[in-house]
């Protein structure tokens, strides 16, 4: 197994165990066994379980930052098309990485790991500042309202999407979608959540059209 394959296997195993057993209950030995690597490999690549957890968050933070920076720089898109890309990216990311976002939610609720809480706050602030730049672009062009509460808008996005994904069994049972495959469920979740958030952000950001009186 190549170096990157080993590291990836360890990270994936850690995400699975942290999200199902909890951080404290998931041992380094459990992670090594699930990843199919020697126990010493975790110490070699990450140093400790704490550092392994930190690596998970750094990886996600870096990926999120690069993605939204790429969207911001794309001059071929209108301001609202950039917002649509941001919404699509966030929804697809949560749907595709459900276990990681469960860990993220648990850590914020339990508040037991100050290092991880600091990383989560950095992740949120970076995302908020970059989103703010995106919204300011739309305000300068006259496409968006002048007064937009960026944090409340992002809370609407992250709160709705995370809760919907984590509580999806309740949603699917209510709508009689129990027979869907995992792939079908994920595709439906993405479509429903993306379109829902698109309508919300269009309302939050867009200017009301003036009525023409005849």
Phi, psi and omega in degrees: 000130181291163182304310182295325177295320179295314180297317179296317179298320179294315180297316180295320178294320179297316179300314182297315183284321178297325183280336182259318182263340187095154184300312184294322184282337180278114181272162177298323178297318177301316182296316180298317181296315180293324180282344181073035179233165176292144180306323182294338181297325180293317176296322182294315184275326188238337179094316182195171178295323179298315180292328176296316178299317179298321180298322177302313183289321178298319180299314181291321179298314182296318181295318180295318181296315181298319183296310183288329175296322178296318179297316180301322185278351184282101184284352180279350184257145173285164179306316181287330175296326176294319177298318179300318178296319179298315179296315180299316180297315183294313181298313181296325180295316180290318180297321182281337183236051186300320182296319180296318182288336171294316178300314181300317179293315180301316182297323179288328179283315184285326178053044182256346184239097183300327180294315180292321178299321177295319179295319179296318179296319177298318179300314181293317181295316178301315180295320180294316180296318179291321176295322178299319178297321179296316180292321178299325178299316178292329177289320179296326181278352180086008181276331184248158175298154179286325183256108177225125177274100186299316183295316179295324177297316179291325176297324177297318179293301187292321181295313181295312183294313181297313180296320180296320181289315182292326181255033186295331180300319178297317180296314183291324178293317180300322183265009179058044179251024187296335186276358180291147174285168178302317179298316179294322178297314181295319178295319179293318178302313180301309183301312183295314183289319180297312181295323177298312181291326179298317178295316181298312183289330176295322178288318181293322188261326189285146177281147175286135178284136180288137179285136179267120181266133180252000000 
